[in-house]
Amino acid sequence: MILLLDVGNTRVKWAWLEYLEIAPAGAVAHDATHRSWQREIEADGLRPRRIVAASVAGPSFAAALTLWARDHYRVEPEFVSASAELCGVRTAYARPAALGVDRWLALIGAWRNRPQPTLIVSGGTAVTIDALDGNGQHVGGLIVPGLQMMRDARARFGGDADYLTDAATFGAVPTEPPGDPVLPLLAALADRSVDEFARRVGVLPRVLLTGGDARAIEPYLTRPGELVPDLVLTGLAIVATRGPESG
């Protein structure tokens, strides 16, 4: 049994992997003591032989996870990081570590699922969009503030953000309740990315939606997308169980 951890800036998601089958278990917000996610995982009543983690939460979380894994399970956690090439996927970054490991694993999960031009839209603390061509080459992406960060900024600056409305709703996307154009804005960004990438590769790419806010963004897209909530955990499972021939 392998415990898989997808550690974001605000939430910890986990799943249990046995016989190459993933059983998603839950997600919980961070707290200062780390006991919230620890208690939830302990409550599953399972003992992992390995703990494999993808974390963008920084060294303090890594230290807390390491101490907990050693004390509670007598296991040394394994931390995955982005690399130049792995499992058929090649990064566009000259310095691979600059690509968030969650984005890297989502690319690997998408490629293993179906090797074709794909655009991944991930809605979390930040919204990221990454493009993968038909040869497994990551051709770049972008990152912008996520749904809650944008709403917080709009609340802080008030009417100064009204200019977003026209930009967000241009193109007949659905409208949010008055005063909140953030979801249409993020969807318009995703739609524009699909169109630009389609021009580059010559075909309309598959669009995968993942992350905690993916379901909220989906209705505002003019291009159809497929919800894959556990794409990062899927990629993490692939990396955790790859053989030496996989690269």
C-alpha positions as CSV (number, residue, x, y, z in Angstrom):
1,M,0.0,0.0,0.0
2,I,1.4,3.4,-1.1
3,L,0.1,6.7,0.4
4,L,0.0,9.4,-2.3
5,L,0.0,13.0,-1.2
6,D,-0.8,16.0,-3.4
7,V,0.1,19.0,-1.3
8,G,-1.0,22.4,-2.6
9,N,-0.7,25.8,-1.1
10,T,-4.0,25.5,0.8
11,R,-5.1,21.8,0.8
12,V,-3.7,18.4,1.2
13,K,-5.2,15.7,-1.1
14,W,-4.4,12.0,-0.6
15,A,-5.1,8.6,-2.1
16,W,-4.1,5.0,-1.4
17,L,-2.5,3.0,-4.2
18,E,-2.6,-0.8,-4.2
19,Y,-2.0,-3.1,-7.1
20,L,-1.8,-0.1,-9.4
21,E,-5.4,0.9,-8.4
22,I,-5.9,4.4,-6.9
23,A,-8.5,4.8,-4.2
24,P,-8.9,8.6,-3.6
25,A,-9.5,9.2,0.1
26,G,-9.9,12.9,0.8
27,A,-8.8,16.5,1.0
28,V,-8.4,18.8,3.9
29,A,-7.1,22.4,4.3
30,H,-3.8,23.1,6.0
31,D,-3.6,24.3,9.5
32,A,-0.7,25.7,11.5
33,T,-0.2,22.5,13.5
34,H,-0.6,20.1,10.5
35,R,-2.8,17.9,12.7
36,S,-5.9,18.3,10.5
37,W,-4.6,16.4,7.6
38,Q,-2.7,14.0,9.8
39,R,-5.8,13.0,11.8
40,E,-7.8,12.5,8.6
41,I,-5.2,10.2,7.1
42,E,-4.7,8.3,10.3
43,A,-8.5,7.8,10.5
44,D,-8.3,5.7,7.3
45,G,-6.8,3.0,9.5
46,L,-4.2,2.0,6.8
47,R,-0.5,1.6,7.1
48,P,1.6,2.5,4.0
49,R,4.8,0.8,3.1
50,R,5.7,3.9,1.1
51,I,4.7,7.6,1.2
52,V,5.2,9.5,-2.0
53,A,4.5,13.2,-2.0
54,A,4.2,16.0,-4.5
55,S,4.4,19.3,-2.5
56,V,4.4,23.0,-3.4
57,A,3.9,24.0,0.2
58,G,7.6,24.6,1.0
59,P,10.1,23.3,3.5
60,S,8.0,23.6,6.7
61,F,5.4,21.3,5.3
62,A,8.1,18.8,4.2
63,A,9.6,18.8,7.6
64,A,6.2,18.2,9.3
65,L,5.4,15.4,6.9
66,T,8.8,13.8,7.4
67,L,8.5,13.8,11.2
68,W,4.9,12.5,11.1
69,A,5.8,9.7,8.6
70,R,8.7,8.5,10.7
71,D,6.9,8.7,14.0
72,H,3.6,7.3,13.0
73,Y,4.4,4.8,10.2
74,R,8.2,4.3,10.4
75,V,8.4,5.3,6.8
76,E,10.7,7.9,5.1
77,P,8.6,10.0,2.7
78,E,9.7,10.3,-0.9
79,F,9.3,13.7,-2.5
80,V,8.8,13.9,-6.3
81,S,10.1,16.9,-8.3
82,A,9.9,17.9,-11.9
83,S,12.6,16.7,-14.3
84,A,13.7,17.3,-17.9
85,E,12.0,14.2,-19.1
86,L,9.9,11.4,-17.5
87,C,7.4,8.8,-18.6
88,G,7.3,10.1,-22.2
89,V,6.9,13.8,-21.3
90,R,9.5,16.5,-21.8
91,T,9.4,19.9,-20.1
92,A,9.6,23.2,-21.9
93,Y,11.5,24.7,-19.0
94,A,15.3,25.1,-19.3
95,R,15.4,24.7,-15.5
96,P,12.9,21.9,-14.9
97,A,12.6,22.6,-11.1
98,A,11.0,25.9,-12.0
99,L,7.9,24.0,-13.1
100,G,5.7,23.2,-10.2
101,V,5.6,19.5,-9.5
102,D,1.8,19.5,-9.5
103,R,1.8,20.8,-13.1
104,W,4.5,18.3,-14.1
105,L,2.5,15.4,-12.7
106,A,-0.7,16.6,-14.4
107,L,1.1,16.5,-17.7
108,I,2.3,13.0,-17.0
109,G,-1.1,11.8,-16.0
110,A,-2.7,13.3,-19.1
111,W,-0.1,11.8,-21.5
112,R,-0.4,8.3,-20.0
113,N,-4.2,8.5,-20.2
114,R,-4.2,9.5,-23.9
115,P,-1.1,10.7,-25.9
116,Q,-2.5,13.5,-27.9
117,P,-2.4,17.4,-28.0
118,T,-3.9,18.4,-24.6
119,L,-4.5,21.6,-22.7
120,I,-4.7,21.3,-18.9
121,V,-6.5,23.9,-17.0
122,S,-6.0,23.6,-13.2
123,G,-8.0,25.7,-10.9
124,G,-6.5,26.1,-7.4
125,T,-4.9,28.8,-5.3
126,A,-3.5,29.8,-8.7
127,V,-5.0,28.9,-12.1
128,T,-2.4,27.3,-14.4
129,I,-2.8,26.4,-18.0
130,D,-0.3,24.0,-19.6
131,A,-0.1,22.7,-23.2
132,L,1.2,19.3,-24.3
133,D,1.7,18.5,-28.0
134,G,1.2,15.1,-29.8
135,N,4.8,14.1,-29.1
136,G,4.8,14.5,-25.4
137,Q,6.5,17.9,-25.5
138,H,5.3,20.4,-23.0
139,V,5.2,23.6,-25.0
140,G,4.6,26.0,-22.2
141,G,1.9,27.5,-20.0
142,L,0.9,30.3,-17.9
143,I,-0.1,31.0,-14.3
144,V,-2.5,33.6,-12.9
145,P,-4.2,34.2,-9.6
146,G,-6.9,31.8,-8.8
147,L,-10.6,32.3,-8.2
148,Q,-10.4,33.2,-4.5
149,M,-7.3,35.4,-4.9
150,M,-9.1,37.4,-7.7
151,R,-12.2,37.8,-5.7
152,D,-10.3,39.0,-2.7
153,A,-8.4,41.5,-4.9
154,R,-11.7,42.7,-6.4
155,A,-13.2,43.1,-2.9
156,R,-10.2,45.0,-1.8
157,F,-10.1,47.4,-4.7
158,G,-13.8,47.7,-5.3
159,G,-14.9,49.5,-8.4
160,D,-11.4,49.8,-9.7
161,A,-11.8,46.3,-11.0
162,D,-14.9,47.0,-13.0
163,Y,-12.9,47.0,-16.2
164,L,-12.7,43.2,-16.0
165,T,-16.4,42.8,-16.8
166,D,-16.3,43.7,-20.5
167,A,-13.1,41.7,-21.1
168,A,-14.5,38.7,-19.2
169,T,-17.9,38.5,-20.8
170,F,-17.0,39.3,-24.4
171,G,-17.8,36.3,-26.6
172,A,-21.2,35.3,-25.2
173,V,-20.0,33.4,-22.2
174,P,-22.4,33.1,-19.3
175,T,-22.5,35.9,-16.8
176,E,-21.8,35.7,-13.1
177,P,-24.1,37.5,-10.6
178,P,-23.6,41.3,-11.0
179,G,-20.3,42.5,-9.6
180,D,-18.4,39.2,-9.9
181,P,-16.9,38.6,-13.4
182,V,-14.0,36.4,-12.2
183,L,-15.3,33.0,-13.4
184,P,-16.0,34.3,-16.9
185,L,-12.6,36.0,-17.0
186,L,-10.8,32.8,-16.1
187,A,-12.9,30.8,-18.7
188,A,-12.1,33.4,-21.4
189,L,-8.4,33.0,-20.7
190,A,-8.8,29.2,-21.0
191,D,-10.7,29.5,-24.2
192,R,-8.2,31.9,-25.7
193,S,-5.4,29.4,-24.8
194,V,-7.3,26.6,-26.5
195,D,-7.5,28.7,-29.7
196,E,-3.9,29.7,-29.7
197,F,-2.7,26.2,-29.1
198,A,-5.0,24.8,-31.8
199,R,-3.4,27.2,-34.3
200,R,0.0,26.0,-33.2
201,V,-0.6,22.2,-33.5
202,G,-3.2,22.3,-36.3
203,V,-5.9,20.4,-34.4
204,L,-8.3,21.2,-31.6
205,P,-6.7,19.9,-28.4
206,R,-8.4,17.9,-25.7
207,V,-9.1,20.1,-22.7
208,L,-8.7,18.6,-19.2
209,L,-10.0,20.5,-16.1
210,T,-8.5,19.7,-12.7
211,G,-8.1,21.3,-9.3
212,G,-10.6,22.4,-6.7
213,D,-12.2,25.2,-8.8
214,A,-12.3,23.3,-12.1
215,R,-16.0,22.4,-11.7
216,A,-16.9,26.1,-11.1
217,I,-15.0,27.2,-14.2
218,E,-16.4,24.5,-16.5
219,P,-19.8,26.0,-17.2
220,Y,-18.3,29.2,-18.5
221,L,-16.1,27.6,-21.1
222,T,-17.1,27.9,-24.8
223,R,-14.8,24.9,-25.6
224,P,-15.8,21.6,-24.0
225,G,-13.6,20.3,-21.3
226,E,-13.3,17.0,-19.4
227,L,-13.3,17.1,-15.6
228,V,-10.4,15.0,-14.1
229,P,-10.3,15.9,-10.4
230,D,-7.4,13.7,-9.4
231,L,-5.1,14.2,-12.4
232,V,-2.1,15.1,-10.2
233,L,-2.6,12.0,-8.0
234,T,-2.9,10.0,-11.2
235,G,0.5,11.3,-12.4
236,L,2.0,10.8,-9.0
237,A,0.8,7.1,-9.0
238,I,2.5,6.7,-12.5
239,V,5.8,8.1,-11.2
240,A,5.7,6.1,-8.0
241,T,5.2,2.8,-9.8
242,R,7.3,3.4,-12.9
243,G,9.9,0.8,-13.9
244,P,13.5,1.6,-14.8
245,E,12.6,1.5,-18.5
246,S,10.1,4.4,-18.1
247,G,12.8,7.1,-17.8
